[in-house]
Amino acid sequence: DAKTTQPNSMESNEEEPVHLPCNHSTISGTDYIHWYRQLPSQGPEYVIHGLTSNVNNRMASLAIAEDRKSSTLILHRATLRDAAVYYCILRAGNQFYFGTGTSLTVIP
Amino acid sequence: DTGVSQDPRHKITKRGQNVTFRCDPISEHNRLYWYRQTLGQGPEFLTYFQNEAQLEKSRLLSDRFSAERPKGSFSTLEIQRTEQGDSAMYLCASSLVRGGRLNQIYNEQFFGPGTRLTVL
């Protein structure tokens, strides 16, 4: 199984940027990097994905290391609604491998 | 609401009973996934369908589990002879995948709210 490693938890102050790291040293050339987040009592929600180049969308930015063995999800200004578990996922073929994720706490 | 829906939201059953869950995906989505999530863990892939065909099953899917997607629309997941270890949240997701086998374009998965199963 394609594996990712993330810190169990992180804290951020409201309205400050948050950098959520992910290691995926066993990534293969065709694995896409996806990020989803899960709010309490809800199913996961798509955040962003990429292959090699950095990606931006309205929710976040994804910075992918040149060797692709790590990536960072960047929330530019954390809000209280961003408090969730963030999963860094490798898509290998048709399967998604979720890890245990990073629980983000946003401090008002 | 045009999102993914799941029914029931909660199910409590006694060990040994059979249970069935239903998932209604977003109507134009051709892919449907089932996941299982236990407390403190991320979702674990169980199986997925491309239209009505079940294309892949995880090793986690024992013989007591069966999934169907007749007509390529809604899907059901049945667990026979439930065990306490089956207690978990069962999540369904759908997505639209375009292209042929060698150049598939994946779009995001949309998840339902899940069915929480408790086996007593």
gemmi code that builds the backbone of each chain (N, CA, C; Angstrom):
import gemmi

chains = {
    "A": [
        ("ASP", (0.840, -1.194, 0.000), (0.000, 0.000, 0.000), (0.878, 1.248, 0.000)),
        ("ALA", (0.441, 2.260, -0.726), (1.158, 3.518, -0.749), (0.943, 4.234, 0.574)),
        ("LYS", (2.034, 4.644, 1.254), (1.946, 5.177, 2.605), (2.261, 6.659, 2.647)),
        ("THR", (1.580, 7.335, 3.562), (1.902, 8.731, 3.857), (2.099, 8.876, 5.350)),
        ("THR", (2.910, 9.847, 5.752), (3.159, 10.124, 7.163), (2.873, 11.584, 7.431)),
        ("GLN", (2.014, 11.820, 8.443), (1.636, 13.181, 8.814), (1.715, 13.332, 10.326)),
        ("PRO", (1.962, 14.554, 10.813), (1.890, 14.762, 12.272), (0.475, 14.506, 12.754)),
        ("ASN", (0.352, 13.982, 13.960), (-0.976, 13.665, 14.480), (-1.836, 14.905, 14.664)),
        ("SER", (-1.208, 15.989, 15.109), (-1.997, 17.184, 15.385), (-1.156, 18.441, 15.175)),
        ("MET", (-1.841, 19.535, 14.884), (-1.216, 20.848, 14.762), (-2.191, 21.906, 15.247)),
        ("GLU", (-1.633, 23.034, 15.655), (-2.454, 24.167, 16.080), (-2.090, 25.386, 15.251)),
        ("SER", (-3.068, 26.229, 15.055), (-2.824, 27.483, 14.352), (-3.709, 28.558, 14.950)),
        ("ASN", (-3.218, 29.775, 14.929), (-4.059, 30.901, 15.318), (-4.928, 31.310, 14.146)),
        ("GLU", (-6.117, 31.768, 14.489), (-7.044, 32.212, 13.461), (-6.426, 33.326, 12.629)),
        ("GLU", (-6.697, 33.281, 11.336), (-6.247, 34.266, 10.351), (-4.758, 34.207, 10.069)),
        ("GLU", (-4.082, 33.202, 10.560), (-2.667, 33.013, 10.211), (-2.533, 31.860, 9.217)),
        ("PRO", (-1.454, 31.835, 8.437), (-1.259, 30.720, 7.512), (-0.917, 29.431, 8.248)),
        ("VAL", (-1.296, 28.325, 7.640), (-1.015, 27.007, 8.201), (-0.320, 26.173, 7.135)),
        ("HIS", (0.749, 25.513, 7.541), (1.469, 24.619, 6.629), (1.370, 23.194, 7.190)),
        ("LEU", (0.668, 22.347, 6.485), (0.470, 20.965, 6.927), (1.389, 20.056, 6.102)),
        ("PRO", (2.374, 19.428, 6.759), (3.329, 18.613, 5.996), (2.869, 17.178, 5.809)),
        ("CYS", (3.423, 16.558, 4.774), (3.148, 15.143, 4.514), (4.373, 14.523, 3.863)),
        ("ASN", (4.792, 13.387, 4.384), (5.885, 12.632, 3.771), (5.332, 11.425, 3.041)),
        ("HIS", (5.830, 11.192, 1.857), (5.417, 10.040, 1.057), (6.629, 9.551, 0.287)),
        ("SER", (7.583, 9.022, 1.037), (8.884, 8.672, 0.461), (8.804, 7.506, -0.523)),
        ("THR", (7.738, 6.699, -0.434), (7.628, 5.545, -1.333), (6.761, 5.847, -2.556)),
        ("ILE", (6.505, 7.098, -2.797), (5.637, 7.480, -3.917), (6.239, 7.003, -5.233)),
        ("SER", (5.384, 6.543, -6.124), (5.850, 6.143, -7.446), (5.527, 7.246, -8.445)),
        ("GLY", (6.071, 7.106, -9.631), (5.966, 8.175, -10.613), (4.558, 8.526, -11.050)),
        ("THR", (3.633, 7.576, -10.909), (2.278, 7.810, -11.392), (1.281, 8.089, -10.261)),
        ("ASP", (1.758, 8.138, -9.023), (0.851, 8.406, -7.889), (0.532, 9.889, -7.805)),
        ("TYR", (-0.751, 10.200, -7.763), (-1.184, 11.558, -7.498), (-1.264, 11.796, -5.987)),
        ("ILE", (-1.016, 13.033, -5.579), (-1.129, 13.432, -4.180), (-2.441, 14.189, -4.021)),
        ("HIS", (-3.297, 13.653, -3.156), (-4.588, 14.291, -2.886), (-4.640, 14.720, -1.433)),
        ("TRP", (-5.364, 15.760, -1.168), (-5.665, 16.172, 0.208), (-7.190, 16.274, 0.360)),
        ("TYR", (-7.656, 15.650, 1.415), (-9.051, 15.752, 1.814), (-9.072, 16.184, 3.271)),
        ("ARG", (-10.193, 16.734, 3.695), (-10.346, 17.047, 5.102), (-11.691, 16.518, 5.577)),
        ("GLN", (-11.751, 16.240, 6.871), (-12.968, 15.685, 7.435), (-13.343, 16.482, 8.686)),
        ("LEU", (-14.477, 17.140, 8.594), (-15.003, 17.847, 9.747), (-15.718, 16.851, 10.642)),
        ("PRO", (-15.893, 17.182, 11.903), (-16.538, 16.248, 12.824), (-17.909, 15.789, 12.332)),
        ("SER", (-18.136, 14.510, 12.408), (-19.414, 13.886, 12.049), (-19.791, 14.062, 10.579)),
        ("GLN", (-18.813, 14.274, 9.715), (-19.089, 14.393, 8.284), (-18.166, 13.476, 7.499)),
        ("GLY", (-18.522, 13.211, 6.242), (-17.621, 12.496, 5.366), (-16.497, 13.407, 4.912)),
        ("PRO", (-15.406, 12.837, 4.425), (-14.291, 13.658, 3.929), (-14.723, 14.566, 2.791)),
        ("GLU", (-13.971, 15.660, 2.655), (-14.252, 16.680, 1.645), (-12.970, 16.952, 0.887)),
        ("TYR", (-13.061, 16.998, -0.449), (-11.894, 17.253, -1.282), (-11.325, 18.638, -1.013)),
        ("VAL", (-9.983, 18.722, -0.964), (-9.326, 20.019, -0.814), (-8.551, 20.373, -2.079)),
        ("ILE", (-7.621, 19.502, -2.486), (-6.755, 19.815, -3.614), (-6.004, 18.562, -4.031)),
        ("HIS", (-5.478, 18.512, -5.249), (-4.608, 17.416, -5.629), (-3.608, 17.872, -6.678)),
        ("GLY", (-2.521, 17.107, -6.805), (-1.498, 17.438, -7.788), (-0.604, 16.244, -8.081)),
        ("LEU", (0.224, 16.400, -9.103), (1.135, 15.324, -9.490), (2.594, 15.738, -9.305)),
        ("THR", (2.988, 16.808, -9.967), (4.369, 17.270, -9.848), (4.464, 18.764, -9.557)),
        ("SER", (3.618, 19.528, -10.188), (3.699, 20.987, -10.039), (2.869, 21.458, -8.854)),
        ("ASN", (3.255, 22.601, -8.311), (2.457, 23.218, -7.252), (1.088, 23.603, -7.804)),
        ("VAL", (0.090, 23.555, -6.954), (-1.291, 23.787, -7.368), (-1.943, 24.788, -6.418)),
        ("ASN", (-2.799, 25.609, -6.971), (-3.578, 26.549, -6.156), (-5.051, 26.411, -6.515)),
        ("ASN", (-5.910, 26.496, -5.504), (-7.329, 26.655, -5.770), (-7.908, 27.573, -4.706)),
        ("ARG", (-9.213, 27.724, -4.701), (-9.818, 28.720, -3.807), (-9.687, 28.317, -2.344)),
        ("MET", (-9.464, 27.028, -2.093), (-9.385, 26.580, -0.706), (-7.969, 26.621, -0.148)),
        ("ALA", (-6.987, 26.245, -0.985), (-5.642, 26.040, -0.466), (-4.626, 26.024, -1.599)),
        ("SER", (-3.365, 25.865, -1.191), (-2.269, 25.642, -2.143), (-1.574, 24.347, -1.773)),
        ("LEU", (-1.033, 23.683, -2.774), (-0.294, 22.449, -2.571), (1.109, 22.645, -3.129)),
        ("ALA", (2.088, 22.508, -2.237), (3.482, 22.621, -2.645), (4.083, 21.221, -2.634)),
        ("ILE", (4.604, 20.785, -3.776), (5.156, 19.436, -3.923), (6.659, 19.550, -4.080)),
        ("ALA", (7.390, 18.793, -3.262), (8.846, 18.813, -3.340), (9.313, 18.318, -4.703)),
        ("GLU", (10.501, 18.758, -5.075), (11.007, 18.409, -6.400), (11.154, 16.897, -6.574)),
        ("ASP", (11.568, 16.191, -5.505), (11.706, 14.736, -5.590), (10.370, 14.022, -5.321)),
        ("ARG", (9.324, 14.788, -5.037), (7.963, 14.282, -4.791), (7.853, 13.406, -3.560)),
        ("LYS", (8.837, 13.405, -2.700), (8.767, 12.563, -1.517), (8.083, 13.271, -0.355)),
        ("SER", (7.721, 14.495, -0.541), (6.958, 15.204, 0.476), (6.126, 16.296, -0.184)),
        ("SER", (5.121, 16.730, 0.541), (4.300, 17.826, 0.052), (3.770, 18.602, 1.260)),
        ("THR", (3.286, 19.797, 0.997), (2.762, 20.659, 2.064), (1.462, 21.294, 1.604)),
        ("LEU", (0.441, 21.135, 2.421), (-0.824, 21.823, 2.170), (-0.772, 23.158, 2.895)),
        ("ILE", (-1.079, 24.205, 2.181), (-1.015, 25.551, 2.757), (-2.411, 26.165, 2.774)),
        ("LEU", (-2.873, 26.465, 3.984), (-4.094, 27.248, 4.143), (-3.638, 28.676, 4.402)),
        ("HIS", (-4.032, 29.596, 3.571), (-3.424, 30.927, 3.620), (-3.863, 31.739, 4.831)),
        ("ARG", (-5.117, 31.596, 5.229), (-5.612, 32.277, 6.428), (-6.580, 31.341, 7.119)),
        ("ALA", (-6.139, 30.728, 8.194), (-6.982, 29.741, 8.882), (-8.192, 30.410, 9.515)),
        ("THR", (-9.334, 29.774, 9.363), (-10.539, 30.212, 10.056), (-11.006, 29.081, 10.964)),
        ("LEU", (-11.935, 29.392, 11.837), (-12.435, 28.383, 12.764), (-13.072, 27.222, 12.001)),
        ("ARG", (-13.622, 27.514, 10.817), (-14.251, 26.460, 10.013), (-13.246, 25.515, 9.377)),
        ("ASP", (-11.958, 25.867, 9.468), (-10.930, 24.987, 8.916), (-10.485, 23.918, 9.918)),
        ("ALA", (-11.013, 23.956, 11.138), (-10.676, 22.936, 12.127), (-11.241, 21.595, 11.664)),
        ("ALA", (-10.335, 20.649, 11.417), (-10.738, 19.367, 10.837), (-9.533, 18.428, 10.872)),
        ("VAL", (-9.756, 17.182, 10.457), (-8.650, 16.249, 10.226), (-8.298, 16.326, 8.743)),
        ("TYR", (-7.046, 16.587, 8.461), (-6.577, 16.722, 7.079), (-5.808, 15.467, 6.680)),
        ("TYR", (-6.240, 14.856, 5.590), (-5.621, 13.622, 5.109), (-4.822, 13.888, 3.842)),
        ("CYS", (-3.599, 13.434, 3.857), (-2.746, 13.432, 2.680), (-2.825, 12.020, 2.102)),
        ("ILE", (-3.174, 11.911, 0.852), (-3.506, 10.618, 0.268), (-2.749, 10.430, -1.035)),
        ("LEU", (-2.245, 9.228, -1.227), (-1.689, 8.885, -2.521), (-2.723, 8.081, -3.298)),
        ("ARG", (-2.997, 8.513, -4.513), (-3.882, 7.733, -5.374), (-3.007, 6.872, -6.268)),
        ("ALA", (-3.062, 5.577, -5.998), (-2.326, 4.614, -6.805), (-3.341, 3.852, -7.643)),
        ("GLY", (-3.368, 4.140, -8.917), (-4.384, 3.510, -9.758), (-5.753, 3.996, -9.358)),
        ("ASN", (-6.622, 3.058, -9.020), (-8.001, 3.407, -8.679), (-8.264, 3.398, -7.185)),
        ("GLN", (-7.241, 3.260, -6.367), (-7.446, 3.210, -4.930), (-6.835, 4.430, -4.252)),
        ("PHE", (-7.515, 4.878, -3.217), (-7.031, 5.974, -2.393), (-6.586, 5.398, -1.056)),
        ("TYR", (-5.363, 5.733, -0.614), (-4.862, 5.237, 0.654), (-4.797, 6.397, 1.646)),
        ("PHE", (-5.771, 6.415, 2.558), (-5.796, 7.437, 3.608), (-4.873, 6.996, 4.736)),
        ("GLY", (-4.171, 7.955, 5.349), (-3.433, 7.644, 6.564), (-4.292, 7.997, 7.761)),
        ("THR", (-3.672, 8.374, 8.857), (-4.420, 8.770, 10.059), (-4.683, 10.259, 10.099)),
        ("GLY", (-4.021, 11.024, 9.244), (-4.326, 12.439, 9.119), (-3.743, 13.310, 10.215)),
        ("THR", (-3.871, 14.620, 10.011), (-3.458, 15.621, 10.992), (-4.699, 16.350, 11.492)),
        ("SER", (-4.891, 16.329, 12.795), (-6.011, 17.051, 13.381), (-5.590, 18.501, 13.600)),
        ("LEU", (-6.227, 19.407, 12.889), (-5.894, 20.829, 12.983), (-6.838, 21.530, 13.940)),
        ("THR", (-6.252, 22.181, 14.930), (-7.015, 23.024, 15.862), (-6.738, 24.470, 15.519)),
        ("VAL", (-7.777, 25.265, 15.367), (-7.640, 26.692, 15.088), (-8.030, 27.468, 16.341)),
        ("ILE", (-7.102, 28.252, 16.809), (-7.294, 28.995, 18.060), (-7.789, 30.410, 17.756)),
        ("PRO", (-8.933, 30.782, 18.348), (-9.477, 32.125, 18.062), (-8.561, 33.238, 18.589)),
    ],
    "B": [
        ("ASP", (-31.225, 18.680, -2.336), (-29.817, 18.385, -2.109), (-29.352, 17.337, -3.123)),
        ("THR", (-28.312, 17.634, -3.902), (-27.877, 16.728, -4.956), (-26.591, 16.013, -4.583)),
        ("GLY", (-26.222, 15.982, -3.332), (-25.013, 15.311, -2.896), (-25.226, 13.816, -2.753)),
        ("VAL", (-24.202, 13.136, -2.240), (-24.273, 11.703, -1.980), (-25.072, 11.478, -0.687)),
        ("SER", (-26.022, 10.574, -0.754), (-26.806, 10.278, 0.445), (-26.623, 8.818, 0.836)),
        ("GLN", (-26.741, 8.552, 2.127), (-26.602, 7.201, 2.635), (-27.733, 6.925, 3.627)),
        ("ASP", (-28.173, 5.687, 3.622), (-29.268, 5.307, 4.496), (-29.051, 3.885, 5.005)),
        ("PRO", (-29.257, 3.612, 6.298), (-29.571, 4.593, 7.338), (-28.340, 5.358, 7.780)),
        ("ARG", (-28.502, 6.355, 8.608), (-27.349, 7.075, 9.160), (-26.755, 6.323, 10.340)),
        ("HIS", (-27.593, 5.614, 11.054), (-27.136, 4.831, 12.200), (-27.840, 3.474, 12.179)),
        ("LYS", (-27.078, 2.442, 12.582), (-27.657, 1.110, 12.653), (-27.053, 0.391, 13.843)),
        ("ILE", (-27.914, -0.089, 14.718), (-27.472, -0.907, 15.842), (-28.027, -2.294, 15.631)),
        ("THR", (-27.183, -3.302, 15.728), (-27.623, -4.657, 15.484), (-26.937, -5.603, 16.461)),
        ("LYS", (-27.490, -6.786, 16.573), (-26.875, -7.801, 17.428), (-25.941, -8.658, 16.591)),
        ("ARG", (-24.919, -9.124, 17.244), (-23.963, -10.001, 16.578), (-24.678, -11.171, 15.910)),
        ("GLY", (-24.270, -11.464, 14.679), (-24.879, -12.573, 13.957), (-25.979, -12.161, 12.999)),
        ("GLN", (-26.491, -10.941, 13.149), (-27.546, -10.472, 12.254), (-26.932, -9.945, 10.950)),
        ("ASN", (-27.767, -9.877, 9.929), (-27.354, -9.301, 8.647), (-27.818, -7.849, 8.578)),
        ("VAL", (-27.003, -7.013, 7.955), (-27.388, -5.613, 7.768), (-27.115, -5.212, 6.318)),
        ("THR", (-27.882, -4.256, 5.850), (-27.701, -3.734, 4.492), (-27.738, -2.221, 4.526)),
        ("PHE", (-26.788, -1.596, 3.849), (-26.725, -0.147, 3.757), (-26.920, 0.261, 2.302)),
        ("ARG", (-27.469, 1.458, 2.141), (-27.703, 1.958, 0.792), (-26.947, 3.253, 0.576)),
        ("CYS", (-26.453, 3.435, -0.639), (-25.792, 4.680, -1.031), (-26.395, 5.162, -2.343)),
        ("ASP", (-26.791, 6.412, -2.371), (-27.250, 7.049, -3.614), (-26.207, 8.072, -4.041)),
        ("PRO", (-25.493, 7.829, -5.128), (-24.435, 8.753, -5.545), (-25.013, 9.970, -6.258)),
        ("ILE", (-24.153, 10.890, -6.596), (-24.534, 12.014, -7.457), (-24.894, 11.425, -8.821)),
        ("SER", (-25.987, 11.858, -9.392), (-26.627, 11.125, -10.477), (-25.730, 10.906, -11.700)),
        ("GLU", (-24.902, 11.838, -12.073), (-24.108, 11.652, -13.295), (-22.759, 10.966, -13.044)),
        ("HIS", (-22.488, 10.606, -11.790), (-21.201, 9.995, -11.475), (-21.176, 8.520, -11.827)),
        ("ASN", (-20.084, 8.090, -12.496), (-19.984, 6.701, -12.919), (-19.208, 5.833, -11.928)),
        ("ARG", (-18.465, 6.443, -11.025), (-17.693, 5.685, -10.040), (-18.369, 5.771, -8.672)),
        ("LEU", (-18.357, 4.646, -7.979), (-18.891, 4.611, -6.618), (-17.954, 3.783, -5.751)),
        ("TYR", (-17.587, 4.339, -4.621), (-16.623, 3.711, -3.707), (-17.289, 3.444, -2.357)),
        ("TRP", (-16.835, 2.380, -1.727), (-17.189, 2.118, -0.331), (-15.903, 2.111, 0.510)),
        ("TYR", (-15.996, 2.761, 1.678), (-14.889, 2.810, 2.624), (-15.421, 2.437, 4.003)),
        ("ARG", (-14.500, 2.015, 4.856), (-14.827, 1.781, 6.264), (-13.883, 2.649, 7.103)),
        ("GLN", (-14.414, 3.256, 8.151), (-13.613, 4.114, 9.014), (-13.882, 3.775, 10.470)),
        ("THR", (-12.826, 3.417, 11.183), (-12.942, 3.189, 12.621), (-12.403, 4.404, 13.364)),
        ("LEU", (-12.723, 4.478, 14.626), (-12.420, 5.661, 15.429), (-10.923, 5.981, 15.429)),
        ("GLY", (-10.599, 7.213, 15.080), (-9.211, 7.659, 15.116), (-8.388, 7.260, 13.900)),
        ("GLN", (-9.031, 6.590, 12.955), (-8.333, 6.153, 11.745), (-8.912, 6.849, 10.520)),
        ("GLY", (-8.138, 6.869, 9.460), (-8.665, 7.369, 8.198), (-9.507, 6.311, 7.522)),
        ("PRO", (-10.283, 6.709, 6.535), (-11.085, 5.731, 5.795), (-10.206, 4.694, 5.113)),
        ("GLU", (-10.708, 3.442, 5.112), (-10.016, 2.347, 4.433), (-10.858, 1.894, 3.250)),
        ("PHE", (-10.220, 1.789, 2.114), (-10.912, 1.403, 0.891), (-11.452, -0.020, 1.019)),
        ("LEU", (-12.692, -0.223, 0.585), (-13.286, -1.559, 0.556), (-13.462, -2.063, -0.867)),
        ("THR", (-14.134, -1.264, -1.693), (-14.432, -1.691, -3.049), (-14.879, -0.496, -3.872)),
        ("TYR", (-14.869, -0.650, -5.211), (-15.449, 0.391, -6.035), (-16.106, -0.186, -7.279)),
        ("PHE", (-17.032, 0.576, -7.815), (-17.775, 0.221, -9.027), (-17.518, 1.268, -10.095)),
        ("GLN", (-17.424, 0.790, -11.311), (-17.463, 1.643, -12.487), (-18.792, 1.300, -13.152)),
        ("ASN", (-19.714, 2.235, -13.106), (-21.095, 1.939, -13.505), (-21.588, 0.742, -12.698)),
        ("GLU", (-22.074, -0.328, -13.334), (-22.595, -1.451, -12.548), (-21.546, -2.513, -12.255)),
        ("ALA", (-20.345, -2.369, -12.789), (-19.316, -3.392, -12.625), (-18.463, -3.130, -11.379)),
        ("GLN", (-18.330, -4.154, -10.565), (-17.460, -4.074, -9.394), (-16.052, -4.430, -9.843)),
        ("LEU", (-15.154, -3.453, -9.867), (-13.855, -3.645, -10.497), (-12.734, -3.994, -9.531)),
        ("GLU", (-12.883, -3.643, -8.294), (-11.788, -3.895, -7.364), (-12.333, -4.097, -5.958)),
        ("LYS", (-11.749, -5.054, -5.244), (-12.142, -5.307, -3.858), (-10.898, -5.375, -2.997)),
        ("SER", (-10.964, -4.770, -1.831), (-9.859, -4.806, -0.885), (-9.806, -6.155, -0.187)),
        ("ARG", (-8.615, -6.471, 0.341), (-8.485, -7.674, 1.168), (-9.330, -7.562, 2.434)),
        ("LEU", (-9.693, -6.329, 2.800), (-10.532, -6.120, 3.992), (-11.938, -6.665, 3.785)),
        ("LEU", (-12.340, -6.821, 2.544), (-13.702, -7.235, 2.232), (-13.794, -8.760, 2.322)),
        ("SER", (-14.202, -9.232, 3.509), (-14.286, -10.676, 3.698), (-15.497, -11.232, 2.956)),
        ("ASP", (-15.623, -12.565, 3.007), (-16.734, -13.238, 2.322), (-18.081, -12.833, 2.900)),
        ("ARG", (-18.100, -12.272, 4.096), (-19.379, -11.874, 4.698), (-19.894, -10.557, 4.118)),
        ("PHE", (-19.029, -9.867, 3.389), (-19.402, -8.578, 2.800), (-19.725, -8.761, 1.318)),
        ("SER", (-20.792, -8.131, 0.900), (-21.090, -8.128, -0.541), (-21.664, -6.768, -0.915)),
        ("ALA", (-21.267, -6.297, -2.073), (-21.740, -5.012, -2.557), (-22.291, -5.180, -3.963)),
        ("GLU", (-23.313, -4.402, -4.247), (-23.919, -4.420, -5.570), (-24.205, -3.012, -6.030)),
        ("ARG", (-24.275, -2.851, -7.328), (-24.697, -1.566, -7.894), (-25.513, -1.872, -9.154)),
        ("PRO", (-26.721, -2.377, -8.954), (-27.552, -2.728, -10.106), (-27.890, -1.483, -10.922)),
        ("LYS", (-27.809, -1.617, -12.235), (-28.151, -0.527, -13.146), (-27.210, 0.668, -13.028)),
        ("GLY", (-26.134, 0.531, -12.306), (-25.165, 1.610, -12.237), (-25.626, 2.851, -11.518)),
        ("SER", (-26.651, 2.709, -10.675), (-27.115, 3.898, -9.951), (-26.785, 3.748, -8.472)),
        ("PHE", (-27.781, 3.468, -7.632), (-27.516, 3.322, -6.204), (-26.729, 2.035, -5.963)),
        ("SER", (-26.144, 1.949, -4.765), (-25.390, 0.750, -4.396), (-25.836, 0.284, -3.021)),
        ("THR", (-25.692, -0.999, -2.776), (-25.941, -1.547, -1.452), (-24.705, -2.294, -0.974)),
        ("LEU", (-24.489, -2.227, 0.323), (-23.421, -2.985, 0.970), (-24.070, -3.842, 2.042)),
        ("GLU", (-23.929, -5.153, 1.925), (-24.524, -6.062, 2.893), (-23.428, -6.734, 3.697)),
        ("ILE", (-23.649, -6.827, 4.996), (-22.751, -7.573, 5.872), (-23.561, -8.708, 6.486)),
        ("GLN", (-23.136, -9.912, 6.251), (-23.822, -11.082, 6.823), (-23.139, -11.508, 8.107)),
        ("ARG", (-23.942, -12.055, 9.025), (-23.409, -12.593, 10.289), (-22.452, -11.582, 10.929)),
        ("THR", (-22.973, -10.423, 11.236), (-22.127, -9.349, 11.745), (-21.363, -9.769, 12.988)),
        ("GLU", (-20.171, -9.190, 13.117), (-19.303, -9.399, 14.274), (-19.030, -8.047, 14.921)),
        ("GLN", (-18.608, -8.066, 16.165), (-18.353, -6.804, 16.863), (-17.268, -5.994, 16.157)),
        ("GLY", (-16.338, -6.665, 15.531), (-15.280, -5.981, 14.802), (-15.755, -5.245, 13.562)),
        ("ASP", (-17.010, -5.478, 13.167), (-17.571, -4.766, 12.023), (-18.060, -3.376, 12.404)),
        ("SER", (-18.112, -3.093, 13.688), (-18.562, -1.778, 14.140), (-17.638, -0.706, 13.585)),
        ("ALA", (-18.209, 0.219, 12.861), (-17.423, 1.254, 12.174), (-18.380, 2.210, 11.489)),
        ("MET", (-17.794, 3.260, 10.883), (-18.542, 4.130, 9.986), (-18.299, 3.622, 8.571)),
        ("TYR", (-19.365, 3.420, 7.822), (-19.247, 2.981, 6.433), (-19.569, 4.163, 5.532)),
        ("LEU", (-18.568, 4.550, 4.758), (-18.668, 5.737, 3.912), (-18.796, 5.344, 2.454)),
        ("CYS", (-19.613, 6.081, 1.752), (-19.768, 5.910, 0.313), (-19.295, 7.196, -0.352)),
        ("ALA", (-18.680, 7.075, -1.505), (-18.250, 8.247, -2.266), (-18.514, 7.994, -3.748)),
        ("SER", (-18.714, 9.062, -4.478), (-18.879, 8.917, -5.929), (-18.024, 9.955, -6.649)),
        ("SER", (-17.702, 9.644, -7.885), (-16.919, 10.574, -8.693), (-17.196, 10.322, -10.167)),
        ("LEU", (-16.747, 11.247, -10.978), (-16.888, 11.118, -12.429), (-15.497, 10.921, -13.010)),
        ("VAL", (-15.285, 9.794, -13.633), (-13.997, 9.500, -14.238), (-14.199, 9.451, -15.745)),
        ("ARG", (-13.380, 10.216, -16.453), (-13.514, 10.264, -17.906), (-12.306, 9.601, -18.564)),
        ("GLY", (-12.437, 9.350, -19.839), (-11.297, 8.878, -20.603), (-11.228, 7.364, -20.672)),
        ("GLY", (-10.265, 6.866, -21.456), (-10.077, 5.442, -21.614), (-9.183, 4.875, -20.529)),
        ("ARG", (-8.831, 3.593, -20.685), (-8.066, 2.904, -19.647), (-6.708, 3.525, -19.425)),
        ("LEU", (-6.101, 4.061, -20.471), (-4.731, 4.547, -20.353), (-4.645, 6.047, -20.082)),
        ("ASN", (-5.728, 6.748, -20.175), (-5.664, 8.200, -19.976), (-6.864, 8.696, -19.201)),
        ("GLN", (-7.126, 8.008, -18.092), (-8.292, 8.398, -17.307), (-8.052, 9.726, -16.604)),
        ("ILE", (-9.070, 10.538, -16.589), (-9.040, 11.819, -15.891), (-9.912, 11.685, -14.653)),
        ("TYR", (-9.275, 11.819, -13.494), (-9.990, 11.649, -12.239), (-10.478, 12.994, -11.729)),
        ("ASN", (-11.672, 12.996, -11.267), (-12.188, 14.156, -10.554), (-12.353, 13.791, -9.087)),
        ("GLU", (-12.617, 14.798, -8.300), (-12.679, 14.591, -6.862), (-13.780, 13.612, -6.484)),
        ("GLN", (-13.601, 12.951, -5.362), (-14.631, 12.088, -4.805), (-15.509, 12.922, -3.886)),
        ("PHE", (-16.784, 12.705, -3.993), (-17.748, 13.341, -3.102), (-18.243, 12.276, -2.139)),
        ("PHE", (-18.084, 12.546, -0.861), (-18.446, 11.568, 0.151), (-19.839, 11.842, 0.709)),
        ("GLY", (-20.494, 10.750, 1.082), (-21.739, 10.869, 1.819), (-21.458, 11.040, 3.301)),
        ("PRO", (-22.514, 11.176, 4.110), (-22.331, 11.401, 5.550), (-21.979, 10.133, 6.311)),
        ("GLY", (-22.126, 8.985, 5.667), (-21.761, 7.730, 6.313), (-22.910, 7.061, 7.046)),
        ("THR", (-22.764, 5.751, 7.261), (-23.666, 4.961, 8.104), (-22.844, 4.421, 9.253)),
        ("ARG", (-23.232, 4.788, 10.466), (-22.501, 4.283, 11.637), (-23.137, 2.978, 12.104)),
        ("LEU", (-22.347, 1.914, 12.060), (-22.824, 0.593, 12.486), (-22.261, 0.249, 13.849)),
        ("THR", (-23.136, -0.157, 14.741), (-22.740, -0.657, 16.056), (-23.244, -2.079, 16.183)),
        ("VAL", (-22.321, -3.004, 16.417), (-22.689, -4.410, 16.594), (-22.525, -4.761, 18.069)),
        ("LEU", (-23.630, -5.135, 18.685), (-23.613, -5.435, 20.122), (-23.250, -6.895, 20.400)),
    ],
}
model = gemmi.Model(1)
for chain_id, residues in chains.items():
    chain = gemmi.Chain(chain_id)
    for i, (resn, *xyz) in enumerate(residues, 1):
        res = gemmi.Residue()
        res.name, res.seqid = resn, gemmi.SeqId(i, " ")
        for name, pos in zip(("N", "CA", "C"), xyz):
            atom = gemmi.Atom()
            atom.name, atom.element = name, gemmi.Element(name[0])
            atom.pos, atom.b_iso = gemmi.Position(*pos), 0.0
            res.add_atom(atom)
        chain.add_residue(res)
    model.add_chain(chain)
structure = gemmi.Structure()
structure.add_model(model)
structure.setup_entities()
